[in-house]
Amino acid sequence: MSVTVSPTDLEGAQPILSSEDMYRKGLEASTPGAEDYDVVKAHKWFNLSAMKGNPQARVYCKELLLEMTSDQVAQAQKLAREWLSANRAVLIG
């Protein structure tokens, strides 16, 4: 059995992110002064990375909780759930 895939079949496809990729996105978003500084997004990425087994992401996620309001935490959790809904297969593999 063979499968033929053309370059146009992959247009708009999102890359599969590893735990390390998610962790790096969290680091980028949690660095004050960085272009993408956003503790809500940082928490989302650290949370997702931790779900894939990254122990360091768990530590950063907990540290961020000390700096965030309850509304920010709720928003980060909502973003993580939305990401999971759209990318469920990524965490399975």
ROVOZA-20908 format. One record per atom (N, C-alpha, C): residue number from 1; atom name; x negated, z negated, y negated. Coordinates in pm, whole numbers, plus 32768, in hexadecimal, padded with zeros to 4 digits. Atoms other than C-alpha are relative to their C-alpha. Last residue first. Layout:
// ROVOZA-20908
KEKOL    n  atom    px    pz    py
KEKOL  NUM    CA     X     Z     Y
...
// end
This chain:
// ROVOZA-20908
KEKOL    n  atom    px    pz    py
KEKOL   93     N  8078  7FC3  7FC6
KEKOL   93    CA  7F74  7806  7C1E
KEKOL   93     C  7F82  7FBD  7FE0
KEKOL   92     N  7FF5  8001  7F6F
KEKOL   92    CA  80AB  7734  7BDF
KEKOL   92     C  7F7E  802E  803F
KEKOL   91     N  8021  8086  7FCD
KEKOL   91    CA  8051  76E0  7A79
KEKOL   91     C  8008  7FF9  8098
KEKOL   90     N  808B  8021  8022
KEKOL   90    CA  8040  784E  7A0E
KEKOL   90     C  7FD8  7F78  803A
KEKOL   89     N  805A  7FD5  7F94
KEKOL   89    CA  8181  78A5  7AC7
KEKOL   89     C  7F6F  7FDA  7FE6
KEKOL   88     N  7FFA  8058  7F89
KEKOL   88    CA  8251  77D4  79D3
KEKOL   88     C  7F9B  8026  806B
KEKOL   87     N  807A  7FE7  7FB5
KEKOL   87    CA  81E3  789A  789E
KEKOL   87     C  7FF8  7FAD  8081
KEKOL   86     N  8028  7F75  800B
KEKOL   86    CA  831C  78C0  77C8
KEKOL   86     C  7F8B  8024  805B
KEKOL   85     N  7F8F  7FAB  7FDA
KEKOL   85    CA  83BA  777B  7834
KEKOL   85     C  7FDA  8093  8001
KEKOL   84     N  7FF0  8006  7F6E
KEKOL   84    CA  826A  76CB  7825
KEKOL   84     C  8071  805A  8030
KEKOL   83     N  806F  7FB2  7FC7
KEKOL   83    CA  822E  7741  76C0
KEKOL   83     C  800D  8002  8098
KEKOL   82     N  7FE2  7F73  8019
KEKOL   82    CA  8387  76C3  765B
KEKOL   82     C  7F93  8059  803C
KEKOL   81     N  7F93  7FD9  7FA5
KEKOL   81    CA  8342  7574  7701
KEKOL   81     C  8023  8094  7FF0
KEKOL   80     N  8039  7FFA  7F79
KEKOL   80    CA  81F2  755A  764D
KEKOL   80     C  806B  802A  8065
KEKOL   79     N  8051  7F87  7FF7
KEKOL   79    CA  8293  75B0  74FF
KEKOL   79     C  7FC4  8011  808B
KEKOL   78     N  7FA3  7F8F  7FFE
KEKOL   78    CA  839D  74A5  7535
KEKOL   78     C  7FB4  8083  800D
KEKOL   77     N  7FC6  7FFD  7F7A
KEKOL   77    CA  8293  73A5  758E
KEKOL   77     C  8062  8074  800E
KEKOL   76     N  806A  7FD3  7FA4
KEKOL   76    CA  81D4  73F8  7451
KEKOL   76     C  8035  800B  808E
KEKOL   75     N  8013  7F70  8017
KEKOL   75    CA  8314  73DC  7381
KEKOL   75     C  7F97  8038  805F
KEKOL   74     N  7F8A  7FBC  7FCB
KEKOL   74    CA  8367  7288  7419
KEKOL   74     C  7FF3  8097  7FF0
KEKOL   73     N  800B  8006  7F6E
KEKOL   73    CA  8206  7210  73D6
KEKOL   73     C  8074  804A  8040
KEKOL   72     N  8069  7FA3  7FD9
KEKOL   72    CA  821C  7287  726C
KEKOL   72     C  7FF0  8004  8098
KEKOL   71     N  7FC9  7F78  8011
KEKOL   71    CA  836A  71D7  723D
KEKOL   71     C  7F99  8069  802A
KEKOL   70     N  7FA9  7FE6  7F8D
KEKOL   70    CA  82D9  7095  72D0
KEKOL   70     C  803F  808B  7FF7
KEKOL   69     N  7F7E  8041  800F
KEKOL   69    CA  81C3  70A5  71CF
KEKOL   69     C  8053  801E  807C
KEKOL   68     N  7F87  7FB0  8013
KEKOL   68    CA  8067  7104  723E
KEKOL   68     C  807C  7FAA  7FEA
KEKOL   67     N  8001  7FC4  8086
KEKOL   67    CA  7F11  7063  7212
KEKOL   67     C  8084  8045  7FDD
KEKOL   66     N  8016  806B  8062
KEKOL   66    CA  7F1A  6F72  733A
KEKOL   66     C  8009  8033  7F70
KEKOL   65     N  7F83  804D  800E
KEKOL   65    CA  7FB6  7081  7414
KEKOL   65     C  7FF3  7F92  7F97
KEKOL   64     N  7FAD  7FC0  8068
KEKOL   64    CA  7E82  7155  73CF
KEKOL   64     C  8081  7FB3  7FE9
KEKOL   63     N  803A  801F  8082
KEKOL   63    CA  7DAB  7061  7494
KEKOL   63     C  8054  803B  7F8F
KEKOL   62     N  7FE1  808D  801F
KEKOL   62    CA  7E92  7078  75C2
KEKOL   62     C  7FCA  7FD9  7F77
KEKOL   61     N  7F6F  8007  8015
KEKOL   61    CA  7E80  71F5  75C3
KEKOL   61     C  8029  7F72  7FD7
KEKOL   60     N  7FE5  7FCE  8087
KEKOL   60    CA  7D07  71E7  7597
KEKOL   60     C  8094  7FF8  7FDF
KEKOL   59     N  803B  805E  805F
KEKOL   59    CA  7CE2  710B  76CD
KEKOL   59     C  8020  802B  7F71
KEKOL   58     N  7FAA  8078  7FFF
KEKOL   58    CA  7DD0  71DF  779C
KEKOL   58     C  7FD0  7F9C  7F97
KEKOL   57     N  7F8A  7FDE  8052
KEKOL   57    CA  7D10  7318  7734
KEKOL   57     C  8060  7F8A  7FFA
KEKOL   56     N  8028  8012  808C
KEKOL   56    CA  7BD2  7277  77BD
KEKOL   56     C  8075  8020  7FA3
KEKOL   55     N  7FFD  808D  8025
KEKOL   55    CA  7C7A  7251  7912
KEKOL   55     C  7FDA  7FE7  7F6D
KEKOL   54     N  8076  801B  8053
KEKOL   54    CA  7CCC  73C5  7932
KEKOL   54     C  8003  7F6F  7FD0
KEKOL   53     N  8065  8053  7FC2
KEKOL   53    CA  7DBF  73DF  7A56
KEKOL   53     C  7F84  7FE1  7FAE
KEKOL   52     N  804C  7FAD  7FA1
KEKOL   52    CA  7EA8  7500  7A02
KEKOL   52     C  7F87  7FB4  8037
KEKOL   51     N  7FA7  7FE1  7F91
KEKOL   51    CA  7F9C  740A  7965
KEKOL   51     C  7FBB  8055  806A
KEKOL   50     N  7FFB  8078  7FAB
KEKOL   50    CA  7E7C  738B  7891
KEKOL   50     C  8059  8018  8079
KEKOL   49     N  8080  8004  7FB9
KEKOL   49    CA  7E4B  74EB  7809
KEKOL   49     C  7FFB  7F89  8060
KEKOL   48     N  7FFC  7F97  7F9B
KEKOL   48    CA  7FBC  74FD  77B0
KEKOL   48     C  7F80  8003  8054
KEKOL   47     N  7F9C  8028  7F9D
KEKOL   47    CA  7FAD  73AE  76FB
KEKOL   47     C  8006  8066  8072
KEKOL   46     N  803F  8069  7FAE
KEKOL   46    CA  7E6A  740D  7648
KEKOL   46     C  805F  7FD4  8070
KEKOL   45     N  8067  7FC5  7FAB
KEKOL   45    CA  7F0B  7553  75D7
KEKOL   45     C  7FBA  7F98  8057
KEKOL   44     N  7FC3  7FA5  7F9F
KEKOL   44    CA  804B  74AE  7558
KEKOL   44     C  7F96  8036  8060
KEKOL   43     N  7FC3  8053  7F98
KEKOL   43    CA  7F8B  7392  74B3
KEKOL   43     C  803E  8057  806C
KEKOL   42     N  806D  803B  7FB3
KEKOL   42    CA  7EB4  748C  73F7
KEKOL   42     C  8037  7FAD  8073
KEKOL   41     N  8031  7F9A  7FA3
KEKOL   41    CA  7FE7  754F  738C
KEKOL   41     C  7F90  7FC9  8057
KEKOL   40     N  7F90  7FE3  7FA6
KEKOL   40    CA  8080  7415  72F5
KEKOL   40     C  7FD5  8068  8068
KEKOL   39     N  7FFF  8064  7F96
KEKOL   39    CA  7F31  73A6  7264
KEKOL   39     C  8072  8017  8063
KEKOL   38     N  7F72  8023  7FF0
KEKOL   38    CA  7F10  74EB  71A0
KEKOL   38     C  8009  7F9F  8076
KEKOL   37     N  7FE9  8091  7FF1
KEKOL   37    CA  7DC1  7569  7121
KEKOL   37     C  8095  7FE1  8001
KEKOL   36     N  7F85  8018  7FB4
KEKOL   36    CA  7DBB  76E3  7159
KEKOL   36     C  8020  7F6C  8011
KEKOL   35     N  7F98  7FA3  802E
KEKOL   35    CA  7CBD  773B  7049
KEKOL   35     C  8086  7FE3  8044
KEKOL   34     N  7FFE  7F80  7FB8
KEKOL   34    CA  7BED  760A  709B
KEKOL   34     C  8076  8053  7FCF
KEKOL   33     N  8048  7F9B  804D
KEKOL   33    CA  7BCB  74FE  6F90
KEKOL   33     C  7FFC  8087  8044
KEKOL   32     N  7FDF  7FFC  808F
KEKOL   32    CA  7C2C  73E7  707C
KEKOL   32     C  7FA9  8065  7FB6
KEKOL   31     N  8076  8012  8055
KEKOL   31    CA  7BE9  744C  71E7
KEKOL   31     C  8028  8009  7F6D
KEKOL   30     N  800D  808D  8025
KEKOL   30    CA  7D1D  7413  72BE
KEKOL   30     C  7F89  7FE4  7FA5
KEKOL   29     N  7F90  802C  8052
KEKOL   29    CA  7D8D  757F  72D1
KEKOL   29     C  7FF2  7F70  7FD0
KEKOL   28     N  7FFC  7FB1  807C
KEKOL   28    CA  7C3B  75FB  7349
KEKOL   28     C  806E  7FCD  7FA3
KEKOL   27     N  8072  8029  8054
KEKOL   27    CA  7C1C  74E2  7447
KEKOL   27     C  8002  8048  7F7A
KEKOL   26     N  7FE4  8085  8033
KEKOL   26    CA  7D78  7527  74CE
KEKOL   26     C  7F92  7FCE  7FA4
KEKOL   25     N  7F9B  7FEC  8069
KEKOL   25    CA  7D2D  7699  74EE
KEKOL   25     C  8027  7F7B  7FC1
KEKOL   24     N  8045  7FCA  8077
KEKOL   24    CA  7BF0  7639  75A9
KEKOL   24     C  8061  801A  7F8E
KEKOL   23     N  804D  806F  803A
KEKOL   23    CA  7CB9  755E  7699
KEKOL   23     C  7FB9  802F  7F81
KEKOL   22     N  7F9E  8054  8046
KEKOL   22    CA  7DAE  767B  76D7
KEKOL   22     C  7FBA  7F8C  7FB9
KEKOL   21     N  7FD1  7FB2  8074
KEKOL   21    CA  7C8F  7765  772D
KEKOL   21     C  8061  7FAD  7FAC
KEKOL   20     N  806C  8003  8063
KEKOL   20    CA  7BF6  7658  780F
KEKOL   20     C  8027  804E  7F82
KEKOL   19     N  8000  8086  8039
KEKOL   19    CA  7D3F  7629  78C9
KEKOL   19     C  7F97  7FF5  7F91
KEKOL   18     N  802D  8068  7FA6
KEKOL   18    CA  7D44  779F  78FD
KEKOL   18     C  800D  7F78  7FBB
KEKOL   17     N  805B  8064  8036
KEKOL   17    CA  7E15  788A  782C
KEKOL   17     C  7FDD  7F99  806A
KEKOL   16     N  7FE9  807C  7FB8
KEKOL   16    CA  7EAC  79C2  78C4
KEKOL   16     C  7F97  7F9C  7FD1
KEKOL   15     N  8066  8027  7F9E
KEKOL   15    CA  7E99  7AD0  77BC
KEKOL   15     C  8028  7F7E  8045
KEKOL   14     N  8050  8070  8030
KEKOL   14    CA  7FDE  7B40  771D
KEKOL   14     C  7F98  7FDD  8069
KEKOL   13     N  8013  806B  7F9E
KEKOL   13    CA  8064  7C99  776B
KEKOL   13     C  7FA7  7F93  7FC6
KEKOL   12     N  7FAF  8074  8021
KEKOL   12    CA  80CF  7D61  763A
KEKOL   12     C  7FF3  7F8D  8063
KEKOL   11     N  7FF1  8018  808F
KEKOL   11    CA  804B  7EA4  76C7
KEKOL   11     C  805C  7F8A  7FE8
KEKOL   10     N  8033  8085  8024
KEKOL   10    CA  7FFD  7E7D  7839
KEKOL   10     C  800C  7FE1  7F6B
KEKOL    9     N  7FB4  8065  7FB8
KEKOL    9    CA  80CF  7F9D  78BA
KEKOL    9     C  7FD9  7F73  7FD6
KEKOL    8     N  7F87  801D  804E
KEKOL    8    CA  803A  807A  77A8
KEKOL    8     C  8058  7F98  8045
KEKOL    7     N  801C  805B  8071
KEKOL    7    CA  7EE5  8060  784F
KEKOL    7     C  807C  7FDD  7FAF
KEKOL    6     N  8039  7FB8  8072
KEKOL    6    CA  7F74  80FC  798C
KEKOL    6     C  7FE6  7F9D  7F8F
KEKOL    5     N  7FE2  803F  8080
KEKOL    5    CA  7FA5  803E  7ACE
KEKOL    5     C  7FBC  8050  7F92
KEKOL    4     N  803A  7FB9  8071
KEKOL    4    CA  7FBA  80E0  7C23
KEKOL    4     C  802D  7FBE  7F7F
KEKOL    3     N  7FB2  8012  8079
KEKOL    3    CA  7FF4  8003  7D4E
KEKOL    3     C  7FB7  8049  7F90
KEKOL    2     N  804C  7FFF  807D
KEKOL    2    CA  7F7D  8054  7EA8
KEKOL    2     C  805F  7FF4  7F8B
KEKOL    1     N  7FAC  8000  8075
KEKOL    1    CA  8000  8000  8000
KEKOL    1     C  7FA7  8000  7F85
// end
